[in-house]
Amino acid sequence: MDVFGDALTDFYKTGVADVVLLHNSYDDPEEMPVDFFFRDEEEMPALELQALHMCEGKVLDIGAGVGSHALVLQAFNVDVTAIDVSEAAVNIMKDRGVKKALLQDIFTFREKFDTILMLMNGIGLTGTLPGFKSFLINLKNLINPGGRVLFDTSDIAYLYKDFPKPQNQYYGEVSYQYEYKGKKGNWFNWLYVDPETIKIMAKETGWNSEIIFDDEEDQYLVKLTLV
């Protein structure tokens, strides 16, 4: 059930959507503004704009949503392929003018690119630290020599200022569930990774890692290149 896809479709067709609730494993549910996913270049934060300007050659936009970043790259005359696992999102991407929009799971994709882009904490789809490590290994099959991987993520240690971090798992491993118009989707795992952990895991899997941008609010942009 693509609950969030339903919300995206409603907003795209009518300009409005009911409240989307994001249930989580660490606190009370949060409201998610759907219009945020349809923003244009002028509405994007500096971190995302910097990542877009660093895209070179043939680009893969993973978890592209409704194609906002892909559309900006197209305007830069960049050859970008945008993929998502939501059929609703891919249909909207195509209708908005994304030239290469594919309904595709990154874990079964087989093509090479010069830049792999994962914004809005797209790296979260790896779910767990072991999943992140495996993903870094598999990414080598998708990157051309001299290529780069760009993603942003957050250190969510601030969530645990008033109580202990989890003892049985990495504190950046969380779970989410979308709720829209009374319908709830399946729970899914999501990952946030702190800078030191990224550095360690990148080194273990044959990548150089570099923090390109830090917004001073626990969110940062990472560039990976093959050793």
C-alpha positions in Angstrom: 0.0 0.0 0.0 1.6 3.3 -1.2 0.1 5.6 1.4 2.5 8.4 0.9 2.1 8.0 -2.9 -1.6 8.7 -2.4 -0.8 11.9 -0.6 1.6 13.0 -3.4 -1.0 12.2 -6.0 -3.7 14.2 -4.2 -1.4 17.2 -3.9 -0.2 17.0 -7.5 -3.8 16.9 -8.9 -5.5 19.4 -6.6 -2.8 21.5 -4.9 -3.8 20.3 -1.5 -3.6 17.1 0.6 -4.8 16.0 3.9 -2.4 15.8 6.8 0.3 13.1 6.5 1.3 11.6 9.8 4.7 10.1 10.2 4.7 7.6 13.1 8.2 6.8 14.4 9.9 4.5 16.9 11.3 7.3 19.1 8.6 9.9 19.8 5.1 11.1 19.0 3.9 11.1 15.4 4.9 14.1 13.3 3.0 15.9 10.5 4.8 15.8 7.2 4.2 18.7 4.8 3.5 17.3 1.3 4.2 20.5 -0.6 7.9 20.3 0.6 8.4 17.5 -2.0 7.3 19.7 -4.8 9.6 22.7 -4.2 11.6 24.3 -6.9 15.3 25.4 -7.0 14.6 28.7 -5.2 13.1 26.9 -2.3 15.9 24.3 -1.9 18.3 24.7 1.0 22.0 25.5 0.4 23.1 21.9 1.1 20.9 20.5 -1.7 21.9 23.2 -4.1 25.6 22.5 -3.5 25.0 18.8 -4.1 23.2 19.5 -7.4 26.0 21.8 -8.6 28.5 19.0 -7.9 26.8 16.5 -10.1 28.9 15.6 -13.2 28.5 13.3 -16.2 25.8 10.7 -16.1 23.8 11.0 -12.9 21.6 8.6 -11.0 19.0 10.2 -8.6 18.0 7.5 -6.1 14.7 7.9 -4.3 13.9 10.8 -6.6 10.3 11.2 -5.3 8.4 13.5 -7.6 11.5 14.6 -9.4 12.3 18.0 -8.0 16.0 17.5 -8.0 16.0 15.7 -11.3 14.2 18.7 -12.9 16.8 21.1 -11.6 19.5 18.9 -13.1 17.8 18.7 -16.4 17.7 22.5 -16.4 21.5 22.4 -16.0 21.6 20.1 -19.1 22.7 17.2 -17.0 22.0 13.6 -18.1 20.0 12.3 -15.1 18.1 9.1 -14.5 15.6 9.3 -11.6 14.4 6.2 -9.9 11.9 5.5 -7.1 10.0 2.5 -5.8 6.7 4.4 -5.6 4.7 4.0 -8.8 2.7 7.1 -7.9 5.8 9.2 -7.6 7.2 7.9 -10.9 4.0 8.8 -12.7 4.1 12.3 -11.3 7.8 12.6 -12.2 7.0 11.7 -15.8 4.1 14.1 -15.9 6.2 16.9 -14.5 8.7 16.4 -17.4 11.5 14.1 -16.0 12.8 12.5 -19.1 14.2 9.4 -17.6 12.0 8.4 -14.7 12.0 4.7 -13.8 10.1 2.5 -11.3 13.2 0.8 -10.0 14.6 -0.6 -6.8 18.3 0.4 -6.4 19.1 -3.0 -5.0 18.4 -4.7 -8.4 19.6 -1.9 -10.7 22.4 -2.7 -13.1 23.9 0.4 -14.8 27.0 2.6 -14.3 27.0 6.3 -13.5 29.5 9.1 -12.9 27.5 10.6 -10.0 25.1 8.9 -7.7 22.8 11.3 -5.8 20.8 10.6 -2.7 19.3 13.7 -1.1 16.8 14.2 1.7 18.6 11.5 3.7 18.1 9.1 0.8 20.9 6.9 2.4 18.3 6.1 5.0 16.8 3.4 2.7 19.7 1.2 3.8 17.8 0.8 7.0 20.6 -0.4 9.4 24.3 -0.1 9.8 24.9 -3.6 8.3 22.6 -2.6 5.4 24.6 0.6 5.0 27.9 -1.3 4.8 26.5 -3.7 2.3 25.1 -0.9 0.2 28.5 0.8 0.1 30.0 -2.4 -1.3 27.3 -2.9 -3.9 27.5 0.8 -5.0 30.9 0.0 -6.5 29.1 -1.9 -9.3 27.1 1.3 -10.2 29.9 3.9 -10.3 32.3 4.7 -13.2 36.0 5.2 -12.5 36.5 8.7 -11.1 32.9 8.9 -10.1 31.3 10.2 -6.8 28.5 9.5 -4.5 26.7 12.4 -2.9 24.3 12.1 0.0 23.1 14.0 3.0 22.3 12.6 6.4 22.0 13.7 10.0 23.5 12.9 13.4 20.3 12.3 15.5 22.2 12.0 18.9 20.2 15.1 19.9 17.1 12.9 20.2 18.7 11.2 23.2 19.8 14.2 25.3 17.3 13.4 28.0 17.4 9.6 28.0 19.9 6.9 27.1 20.6 5.8 23.6 19.4 2.3 22.6 21.6 -0.5 23.9 20.7 -3.2 21.4 21.2 -1.2 18.1 22.9 1.8 16.6 21.1 4.9 17.7 20.6 6.2 14.1 18.5 3.1 13.2 14.8 4.1 13.5 11.5 2.9 12.1 8.7 4.9 10.4 5.1 4.4 9.2 3.0 6.7 7.0 -0.6 7.5 7.8 -2.9 9.3 5.3 -6.7 9.6 5.4 -6.9 6.9 8.1 -4.8 4.4 6.1 -1.5 3.3 7.5 1.4 1.8 5.4 3.8 -0.8 6.5 6.5 0.1 9.0 9.9 0.5 7.4 13.5 0.9 8.7 15.4 4.1 8.2 19.0 5.1 8.9 20.7 8.3 10.0 24.5 8.1 10.2 26.9 10.3 12.2 30.1 11.6 10.5 32.6 9.4 12.4 30.6 6.2 11.6 30.5 7.1 7.9 34.3 7.7 7.9 34.9 4.3 9.5 32.5 2.3 7.2 33.7 4.1 4.1 37.3 3.2 4.9 36.3 -0.4 5.6 34.6 -0.7 2.2 37.1 1.0 0.0 35.8 4.6 -0.2 37.2 8.0 0.6 34.7 10.1 2.5 34.6 13.9 2.8 32.1 16.2 4.6 31.4 18.8 1.9 28.8 20.9 3.8 27.7 21.1 7.4 24.6 23.3 8.1 25.5 23.4 11.9 22.2 21.8 12.7 23.4 18.2 12.7 22.8 17.8 8.9 25.6 17.4 6.5 26.5 16.6 2.9 28.9 13.7 2.2 31.0 12.9 -0.9 32.4 9.4 -1.4 35.0 8.5 -4.0 36.6 5.1 -4.6 40.0 4.6 -3.1 
